[in-house]
Amino acid sequence: MFNFFKNLEIEWKIIIIAILLLVMVAIPLQNVLVNKLKNTLELSADSNLEPLLRSFIRVDNDSLNRKISLSIERNRQWQALIPYIVEEQSFAMLLMAIGLFALLFCFAVWSLRKLTRPLKNLAVAADKIGNGIDVTIVNKEGGALGKLEMSMISMQKELVKLREKAHARGMENAWRDIARVMAHEIKNPLTPIQLTLDRITDRFDNGGDITREEIVRFVERISLQVGNLERLVNDFRSFARDAEPSFTKFEIGELIRSIADDMQKVVTTVCTGGALVIADKHLVNQVFLNIWKNSIEAGATTMYVDVEHLDNYAVICIRDNGCGIPQEHLERVWIPYITFKKGGTGLGLPVVKRLVESMNGSITLTSSTGSGDHGVTLCIKLLKSSM
Amino acid sequence: MNGVRDGLVGFFLFFAHWLSPQTEKASIGIDFHDYRTPEVVIFKCKLDIGWNKQLEQLVDAGIPLQYRILHFSNKSDTVYFFRTLNFDMVRYTYNFTDSNERAIRRSKDYSLINLALRDYCRWEIEVPNGASACKVDVTIMPSKAERLNKVVDMSRVWGQQRVSLGFDPSTVIPAQRNR
């Protein structure tokens, strides 16, 4: 009960206190006071006065008789009117108590308008500001409430400045990270290319000949590294570019089976179920190719694909039997440039996530690295076609 | 002789009032009396006042009991007067007065309240012959306790503010007396 009262708004507290005051204090107090008044007034009426006065009436003295009669009349009127006087006082006290209750009620209404509502509005505004939503706070009130509004306005301005600074700093840091990683990634393939070219130059400088097989080997080596550079550039371009999906309806099961056919030399794919989805077929193809590539690189030999229906979505769960991702790395797989495999760019899964979300879908990843059960499971939700 | 007669009548009225059930609600009774002229009919009105102890105590304390009595019909204007029951503390008698803007009339003195009430609650009205609707209205007025300079709302004591009666005069006039 105490907690219930504590959680009430102030205007309700005032009303409850007013009702309690009226019922438990004012009305009983009024009864007590009225009874006391009645007793006092009844004591003041002397029933022996009239006989006493009558005993002074003289037949031969009209003037005295008149005065005595007036006194008797006054005494009688007083006795007769005592109940009505007490009733009037009782009514007046009750009116005062009700008036006090009405005053408290009006105060409760005033506090609702002038305190509770403005405070609630400020609380809602503070919540929105905390969530980054732009809110206009107007300084309408005076006194302490007005000062609070002013403080919130200046706090909001400070927060905006801090956010802008943080954003700028974050952007700067992000660019630095990208530049650092790009430099590192570009350097990796450039080094073998440079080494190969240095070997060719050294051979020639030392007067040696290069055989045809060696030239083929050197060219292959350089081509491999150029391919790595190209892949790096493509991944970066995919990640940097805003995906602009072009939505069409297509059967997801058929697409998966066609990818499975293309990959059958490297990995076996078992696909069950199907659904008609609304998405960009090209982007979905790219997503699946990325996933298959990752699984193959992780040593998977079999891919299990289940297509299920959940409300308005088709859920495509792809499970491989690769080496899996350790639990401590799981939450970082979506961060760009974080990679746990040799030669990786760290952009594969971030690109996949970006593409899926651009098609109003979602993706989740789970993994296990146990001896009997290892692999990664990716579940992608895409919008189903209603037809 | 008159005193003895008044005393006996008062005694019987007291017992009648004591034995009869307490009527909370007042009412008006109407009865044909006579033709003043062929054009004017006199009706007798009787107010069953619903007398109670509190009213008696107030009247005995010298606080007058006043009613405004008015009547009108579809063939006449409103006629009203104030009837006030008083207790004379010097002479220890009751009397009542009828007053309006034209005249004041005082009754005789009564030694007992019941005797005074019997006449206090009866009056006559004149209604044009041929009127088909008539209304009699009795309203209690506030009274002043002179010695205490206080106005008392007598309707709270009486239990009601007013009582009225509407009637068709032609239905009250006995058939053989119709002219």
Chai-1 contact restraints between the chains, C-beta under 6 A:
chainA,res_idxA,chainB,res_idxB,connection_type,confidence,min_distance_angstrom,max_distance_angstrom,comment,restraint_id
A,R66,B,V90,contact,1.0,0.0,6.0,A-B,restraint_1
A,S69,B,M89,contact,1.0,0.0,6.0,A-B,restraint_2
A,S69,B,V90,contact,1.0,0.0,6.0,A-B,restraint_3
A,I72,B,M89,contact,1.0,0.0,6.0,A-B,restraint_4
A,E73,B,G62,contact,1.0,0.0,6.0,A-B,restraint_5
A,E73,B,M89,contact,1.0,0.0,6.0,A-B,restraint_6
A,E73,B,R147,contact,1.0,0.0,6.0,A-B,restraint_7
A,R74,B,R147,contact,1.0,0.0,6.0,A-B,restraint_8
A,R76,B,A61,contact,1.0,0.0,6.0,A-B,restraint_9
A,Q77,B,A61,contact,1.0,0.0,6.0,A-B,restraint_10
A,Q77,B,A145,contact,1.0,0.0,6.0,A-B,restraint_11
A,Q77,B,R147,contact,1.0,0.0,6.0,A-B,restraint_12
A,Q77,B,L148,contact,1.0,0.0,6.0,A-B,restraint_13
A,A80,B,Q57,contact,1.0,0.0,6.0,A-B,restraint_14
A,A80,B,L58,contact,1.0,0.0,6.0,A-B,restraint_15
A,A80,B,A61,contact,1.0,0.0,6.0,A-B,restraint_16
